[in-house]
Amino acid sequence: MTTHTSDKNRFSRAWDKAYLWLLAKIFGLALALFMGLMTRQRMSHNNGIAARGKVKIVDHPDFPEHDFFQAGRVFPIRIRHATATFYDDAMNGIRSMSVKFADTHFRSPFDLEMNTGETSLFWSAASFMQFARLRKQKYGVEYCQYYRKYPDGLKGAQVSLRRNPTSFHNLRFYCKTPFSFVGRDGVLRYAKYRTRPLDDEPETGIEQATKWDTCNQRVLPDETRGRNYLKDEYSERVAEGGVRYLMQIQLREAVEGEDPEVFNNMRVWDEAEYPWRDLAVIDIDEVLDWTESNLTSFSLNNMPDSLGILPAESIYDYNSLNYMRSHSEIARKARIFAYKLFGSPAEIPDNNHRNSSTIN
């Protein structure tokens, strides 16, 4: 009986991993075909602006020695700020910052993708598929069914959405699902990352939304700014003297029999026990044009082995989110290939089609 039960459990675990792999592959291929090739779009963060500069690891790190994050090490860098889903900076949206430790379109030794808010709107591959299925977007109103069904998703949206921020630069951006961190001591730790302005300029765009206002991401009726106001402000800010960010890292040592909630991106680690430690300073001195911004793409596969994604066992595993993201690289490649065939999408007009997820 014990052997039979053990065999059954092994089969169940193997099936769970195989199903996750299959779902990730199908999802990546669907994105590649329907968004990358057919519409030349990213999955959600199409409304963005990229820039370049350099990043320097702090001179006196307050974290375990690491072969990649060596004290004083300098890399060229590209970053990209964007608004999720909609082509309008004035809408109530999640804002993002992606970083690439190289001045290239794609390949690099280290990439990160971060969004506003300390927690997320979904927490596993399974919940993300429900999030996508229940979007039901119409004229800037979306996810009402999802928020009713998943209250944690509603809470995540309320801490992540930003309405009317004054700049991309003064927002706080988080990697919410942890990664591995294996230093020179060989100890496995889990790492989260965030960025903030180096001068700690106060964050803008945070509002106290009532429960179902969260579904309504539309431009406010009295809005006078155009669809590109954040991108325009960022270009001017960089031109006037550049911008600087502080990248920080949060670490916790792995333990045997780890509580799975450690990996739940809906749970914030206690900063008193796991403080944010300074990792690197980012200096940005040049904004890239629309075409270069489109060509600049990021991948969680662009990481050293000692800083990679954590393994996932099923679609319900919290680490399955990063697993799925890593398998979406094919969609990025398909989009770049489509640019070569059909050209880059047109730039975003300043005032056409407000409250729209199309570029016209």
C-alpha positions as CSV (number, residue, x, y, z in Angstrom):
1,M,0.0,0.0,0.0
2,T,2.8,2.4,0.9
3,T,4.7,1.7,-2.4
4,H,1.5,2.2,-4.4
5,T,0.8,5.5,-2.7
6,S,4.3,6.7,-3.2
7,D,4.2,5.8,-6.9
8,K,0.9,7.6,-7.2
9,N,2.4,10.7,-5.6
10,R,5.4,10.6,-7.9
11,F,3.1,10.3,-10.9
12,S,1.0,13.2,-9.7
13,R,4.0,15.5,-9.1
14,A,5.4,14.5,-12.6
15,W,2.1,15.3,-14.2
16,D,1.9,18.7,-12.4
17,K,5.3,19.7,-13.7
18,A,4.5,18.5,-17.2
19,Y,1.2,20.4,-17.2
20,L,3.0,23.6,-16.1
21,W,5.6,23.1,-18.9
22,L,2.9,22.5,-21.5
23,L,0.9,25.5,-20.4
24,A,4.0,27.8,-20.4
25,K,4.9,26.6,-23.9
26,I,1.4,27.0,-25.3
27,F,1.1,30.4,-23.7
28,G,4.5,31.6,-25.1
29,L,3.6,30.3,-28.6
30,A,0.2,32.0,-28.5
31,L,1.8,35.3,-27.6
32,A,4.4,34.9,-30.3
33,L,1.7,34.2,-33.0
34,F,-1.1,36.5,-32.0
35,M,0.8,39.4,-30.4
36,G,4.4,39.2,-31.6
37,L,3.8,38.4,-35.3
38,M,0.3,39.5,-36.0
39,T,0.1,42.8,-34.1
40,R,3.7,43.5,-33.3
41,Q,2.8,44.2,-29.6
42,R,4.2,43.3,-26.2
43,M,1.9,41.4,-23.9
44,S,0.9,44.5,-21.9
45,H,3.6,47.2,-21.6
46,N,3.5,48.7,-25.1
47,N,3.3,52.4,-24.0
48,G,6.9,53.0,-23.0
49,I,10.2,54.9,-23.2
50,A,13.7,53.5,-23.0
51,A,17.0,55.2,-22.0
52,R,20.6,54.3,-21.5
53,G,23.4,55.1,-19.1
54,K,25.5,53.1,-16.6
55,V,25.0,51.2,-13.4
56,K,27.6,50.8,-10.6
57,I,27.5,48.2,-7.8
58,V,27.9,50.0,-4.5
59,D,31.5,50.3,-3.2
60,H,30.8,48.7,0.2
61,P,28.0,46.1,-0.2
62,D,26.0,45.2,2.9
63,F,25.2,41.7,1.6
64,P,27.1,38.4,1.1
65,E,29.9,38.6,-1.5
66,H,28.7,37.6,-4.9
67,D,30.6,36.9,-8.1
68,F,28.3,39.1,-10.2
69,F,27.4,41.9,-7.8
70,Q,31.1,42.7,-7.1
71,A,31.8,45.9,-5.2
72,G,32.4,48.9,-7.6
73,R,31.7,46.9,-10.8
74,V,30.3,49.1,-13.6
75,F,28.0,48.0,-16.5
76,P,26.4,49.9,-19.3
77,I,22.6,49.8,-18.8
78,R,19.4,50.3,-20.6
79,I,16.1,50.9,-18.8
80,R,12.5,51.1,-20.0
81,H,9.6,52.7,-18.3
82,A,6.1,51.9,-19.4
83,T,2.4,52.0,-18.6
84,A,0.7,48.6,-18.6
85,T,-2.0,47.7,-21.1
86,F,-3.2,51.1,-22.2
87,Y,-1.6,53.6,-24.6
88,D,-2.4,56.6,-22.3
89,D,-0.2,57.9,-19.6
90,A,-3.2,59.8,-18.0
91,M,-5.1,56.6,-17.3
92,N,-5.0,54.9,-13.9
93,G,-2.4,52.2,-14.7
94,I,0.4,50.0,-13.3
95,R,3.8,51.6,-14.2
96,S,6.9,49.6,-14.9
97,M,10.7,49.8,-14.9
98,S,12.8,47.2,-16.6
99,V,16.6,47.2,-16.4
100,K,19.2,45.5,-18.6
101,F,22.9,45.5,-17.5
102,A,24.0,46.0,-21.2
103,D,23.5,48.6,-23.9
104,T,21.9,46.1,-26.3
105,H,18.4,45.3,-27.7
106,F,18.1,41.9,-26.0
107,R,21.0,39.8,-24.7
108,S,22.7,40.8,-21.4
109,P,24.2,39.3,-18.3
110,F,21.3,40.5,-16.1
111,D,17.7,41.7,-16.7
112,L,15.0,42.7,-14.2
113,E,11.3,43.5,-14.8
114,M,9.6,45.5,-12.0
115,N,6.2,47.2,-11.5
116,T,4.7,49.7,-9.0
117,G,3.3,48.3,-5.8
118,E,4.8,45.9,-3.3
119,T,2.2,43.2,-4.1
120,S,0.7,41.9,-7.3
121,L,-2.7,41.2,-8.9
122,F,-2.0,37.5,-9.3
123,W,0.2,35.0,-7.5
124,S,0.6,31.9,-9.7
125,A,0.3,30.7,-13.3
126,A,-3.2,29.4,-12.5
127,S,-4.3,32.8,-11.1
128,F,-2.7,34.6,-13.9
129,M,-4.7,32.6,-16.5
130,Q,-7.9,33.6,-14.6
131,F,-6.7,37.2,-14.6
132,A,-6.3,37.1,-18.4
133,R,-9.6,35.3,-19.0
134,L,-11.6,37.7,-16.9
135,R,-10.2,40.9,-18.1
136,K,-13.4,41.9,-20.1
137,Q,-12.0,45.3,-21.0
138,K,-14.3,48.0,-22.5
139,Y,-13.3,51.6,-22.9
140,G,-10.9,51.6,-20.0
141,V,-13.0,49.6,-17.6
142,E,-11.6,46.1,-16.9
143,Y,-11.2,43.2,-14.4
144,C,-14.5,43.8,-12.5
145,Q,-15.3,40.1,-12.6
146,Y,-11.8,39.1,-11.6
147,Y,-11.8,41.5,-8.6
148,R,-15.2,40.1,-7.5
149,K,-14.0,36.5,-7.7
150,Y,-10.5,37.2,-6.2
151,P,-10.4,39.9,-3.5
152,D,-6.7,39.5,-3.1
153,G,-6.3,40.6,-6.8
154,L,-8.4,43.7,-6.0
155,K,-6.1,44.5,-3.1
156,G,-3.0,44.0,-5.3
157,A,-4.5,46.4,-7.9
158,Q,-5.2,49.1,-5.3
159,V,-1.6,49.1,-4.1
160,S,-0.1,48.9,-7.7
161,L,-2.1,51.3,-9.8
162,R,-0.9,54.9,-10.1
163,R,-3.1,57.7,-11.3
164,N,-1.5,61.0,-12.4
165,P,2.1,60.4,-11.2
166,T,4.2,63.5,-12.0
167,S,7.1,61.4,-13.3
168,F,8.2,57.8,-14.0
169,H,11.3,58.7,-12.0
170,N,9.8,59.2,-8.6
171,L,7.9,55.9,-8.5
172,R,9.0,52.8,-6.6
173,F,9.3,49.6,-8.6
174,Y,9.4,46.1,-7.2
175,C,10.3,42.5,-8.4
176,K,7.7,40.8,-6.3
177,T,8.3,37.1,-6.9
178,P,11.7,36.2,-5.5
179,F,14.8,34.8,-7.3
180,S,17.7,32.7,-6.2
181,F,20.9,34.3,-4.8
182,V,23.9,32.1,-4.3
183,G,26.9,34.0,-3.1
184,R,30.6,33.1,-2.7
185,D,29.7,31.3,0.5
186,G,27.6,28.8,-1.5
187,V,24.5,29.5,0.7
188,L,21.1,29.6,-1.1
189,R,19.2,32.8,-0.4
190,Y,16.0,34.3,-1.9
191,A,16.2,37.8,-3.3
192,K,13.7,40.5,-4.1
193,Y,14.7,43.8,-5.8
194,R,13.3,47.3,-6.0
195,T,14.4,50.7,-7.4
196,R,13.7,54.2,-6.2
197,P,15.0,57.7,-7.0
198,L,18.5,58.1,-5.5
199,D,17.4,61.3,-3.8
200,D,14.3,59.6,-2.4
201,E,12.0,62.1,-4.0
202,P,8.4,61.4,-2.7
203,E,6.3,59.0,-4.7
204,T,3.3,60.4,-6.6
205,G,0.2,58.9,-8.2
206,I,-1.0,56.9,-5.2
207,E,-4.7,57.3,-4.5
208,Q,-7.2,55.8,-2.1
209,A,-9.7,54.2,-4.5
210,T,-13.1,53.0,-3.4
211,K,-13.7,49.3,-3.9
212,W,-15.1,49.2,-7.5
213,D,-13.5,52.4,-8.7
214,T,-10.4,50.2,-9.2
215,C,-12.1,48.7,-12.3
216,N,-12.4,52.1,-13.9
217,Q,-9.0,53.1,-15.2
218,R,-10.4,55.8,-17.6
219,V,-8.9,59.3,-18.0
220,L,-10.6,61.7,-15.6
221,P,-13.2,64.0,-17.3
222,D,-11.2,67.2,-16.6
223,E,-7.8,65.8,-17.8
224,T,-5.9,68.2,-20.0
225,R,-2.6,66.4,-20.4
226,G,-2.0,64.2,-23.5
227,R,-1.4,60.5,-23.8
228,N,2.4,61.0,-23.7
229,Y,2.8,63.3,-20.8
230,L,4.9,60.9,-18.7
231,K,7.2,60.1,-21.6
232,D,7.5,63.8,-22.4
233,E,8.3,64.7,-18.8
234,Y,10.9,61.9,-18.6
235,S,12.7,63.1,-21.8
236,E,12.9,66.6,-20.5
237,R,14.1,65.5,-17.1
238,V,16.9,63.4,-18.6
239,A,17.9,66.2,-21.0
240,E,18.1,68.7,-18.1
241,G,20.8,66.7,-16.2
242,G,20.0,63.0,-16.2
243,V,18.3,60.9,-13.6
244,R,19.6,58.6,-10.9
245,Y,18.1,55.6,-9.2
246,L,19.1,53.4,-6.3
247,M,18.6,49.7,-6.8
248,Q,18.2,47.7,-3.6
249,I,18.0,44.0,-2.7
250,Q,16.2,42.1,0.0
251,L,17.6,38.7,1.1
252,R,16.5,35.8,3.2
253,E,18.3,32.6,3.7
254,A,16.7,29.4,2.5
255,V,15.7,26.8,5.2
256,E,14.7,23.2,5.0
257,G,10.9,22.7,4.7
258,E,10.4,26.2,3.6
259,D,6.9,27.7,4.0
260,P,5.6,28.2,0.5
261,E,4.2,31.6,1.5
262,V,7.8,32.9,1.4
263,F,7.4,32.9,-2.4
264,N,4.0,34.4,-2.5
265,N,4.2,37.8,-4.2
266,M,1.1,38.9,-2.3
267,R,3.1,38.7,0.9
268,V,5.5,41.4,1.9
269,W,8.7,40.3,3.7
270,D,9.2,42.0,7.1
271,E,11.7,44.8,6.5
272,A,12.8,44.7,10.1
273,E,13.9,41.1,9.7
274,Y,14.9,41.3,6.0
275,P,16.0,44.9,5.4
276,W,16.4,46.5,2.0
277,R,20.2,46.8,1.3
278,D,21.7,49.1,-1.3
279,L,22.8,47.2,-4.4
280,A,23.7,49.6,-7.2
281,V,23.3,53.2,-8.5
282,I,21.8,53.8,-11.9
283,D,22.8,56.9,-13.9
284,I,20.7,57.6,-17.0
285,D,21.9,60.3,-19.4
286,E,20.2,59.6,-22.7
287,V,16.7,58.8,-23.8
288,L,16.3,56.5,-26.8
289,D,14.0,57.2,-29.7
290,W,10.7,55.4,-30.4
291,T,12.3,52.7,-32.6
292,E,15.1,51.9,-30.2
293,S,12.6,51.8,-27.3
294,N,10.5,49.2,-29.2
295,L,13.6,47.1,-30.0
296,T,14.7,47.1,-26.4
297,S,13.4,43.9,-24.8
298,F,14.0,42.1,-21.5
299,S,14.1,38.4,-20.4
300,L,14.3,36.6,-17.1
301,N,16.6,34.2,-18.9
302,N,19.2,36.9,-19.0
303,M,20.6,36.1,-15.5
304,P,23.6,34.3,-14.1
305,D,22.9,30.8,-12.8
306,S,23.5,32.1,-9.3
307,L,20.7,34.7,-9.7
308,G,18.2,32.8,-11.7
309,I,14.5,31.9,-11.3
310,L,13.4,29.4,-8.7
311,P,12.0,26.0,-9.7
312,A,8.3,25.6,-9.9
313,E,6.3,22.3,-9.4
314,S,2.8,23.1,-10.7
315,I,0.6,25.9,-12.0
316,Y,-0.3,26.6,-8.4
317,D,3.3,27.1,-7.3
318,Y,4.0,30.7,-6.5
319,N,7.3,30.4,-8.5
320,S,5.3,29.4,-11.6
321,L,4.9,33.1,-12.5
322,N,8.5,33.5,-13.2
323,Y,8.6,30.1,-14.9
324,M,5.9,31.3,-17.3
325,R,7.7,34.6,-17.9
326,S,10.9,32.8,-18.8
327,H,9.0,30.8,-21.4
328,S,7.6,33.9,-23.0
329,E,10.9,34.8,-24.6
330,I,9.8,33.4,-27.9
331,A,7.1,36.1,-28.1
332,R,9.7,38.8,-27.7
333,K,11.8,37.3,-30.5
334,A,8.7,37.0,-32.7
335,R,7.9,40.7,-32.2
336,I,11.4,41.7,-33.2
337,F,11.2,39.5,-36.2
338,A,7.9,41.1,-37.2
339,Y,9.5,44.6,-36.9
340,K,12.1,43.4,-39.5
341,L,9.3,42.3,-41.8
342,F,6.8,45.0,-41.4
343,G,8.5,47.8,-39.5
344,S,8.1,49.2,-36.0
345,P,4.6,50.3,-34.9
346,A,3.7,54.0,-35.4
347,E,4.4,56.4,-32.5
348,I,1.6,57.1,-30.1
349,P,-0.5,60.1,-31.2
350,D,-0.9,62.5,-28.3
351,N,-4.7,62.7,-28.0
352,N,-6.4,60.1,-30.3
353,H,-8.6,57.4,-28.8
354,R,-8.4,58.1,-25.0
355,N,-9.2,55.1,-22.8
356,S,-8.0,52.7,-25.4
357,S,-5.6,49.7,-25.6
358,T,-4.9,50.4,-29.3
359,I,-2.3,52.7,-30.7
360,N,-4.5,54.7,-33.1
